Amino acid sequence: MAKKTVASLQTGSGKDFIKCIKPVKEKGKKAYTFEQRMVHKDKVSEFFKK
């Protein structure tokens, strides 16, 4: 199933998506977690502003 997902992202409009990773600080702790999401290349700045 993972192969189908990767293959579909490499053809057609799948090339317009970017994997974004953003560190998010946990409330009340000193630790960071990382949020990962596949985002369209036009909406990358919106993802990092949130």
Secondary structure, DSSP 4 states (H G I P E B T S, - for coil): -HHHHHHHHHSGGGGGEEEEEEEEEPTTSS-EEEEEEEEEGGGHHHHHH-
